[in-house]
Amino acid sequence: MDIELKLIEGVTPEDEEIILDRLREYNVATFGRSDRRELAVPLYDPDGKLVGGLTGYTGRGWLYISMLYIPEELRGRGLAGRMLEMAEAEAHARGCVGAYIDTMNPQALKLYRKQGYSEIGSLKGLTGGHSVTWLEKRF
């Protein structure tokens, strides 16, 4: 069997789905079902327009917070903390033992520490002198 490797800019959504399906099949066969369930805490303005929020999922006993965004004019009101608490409470109700998140934002890093998250790793030296930090919080 001849194998062809090509370096390209990106793949089509259909090709990405093929790769993802095969990875999922492998992961289920190797690690078992993940019990993954989506979770979100959307933030709406008074007119009902979506302006920010938190998204993530629970799986394998943990909550992963993939995005948390508060518009600048709404920051400092405790919304991020409340969103985290809501997501964590739901994750706990789903049987999760903790949550994890990553950030490049120094202000967000301070917030997550204040909310009880601890650093578990970092990658320094990104372009512009930035770094990414991974954090966890055990319930």
ABEGO torsion letter per residue (X at the ends): XBBBBBBBABBBAAAAAAAAAAAAAAAAAAAEBAGBBBBBBBBBBAAGBBAEEBBEBBBGGBBBBABBBBBAAABGAGAAAAAAAAAAAAAAAAGBABBBBBBABAAAAAAAAAAGBBBAEBBBGBBGGBBBBBBBBBX
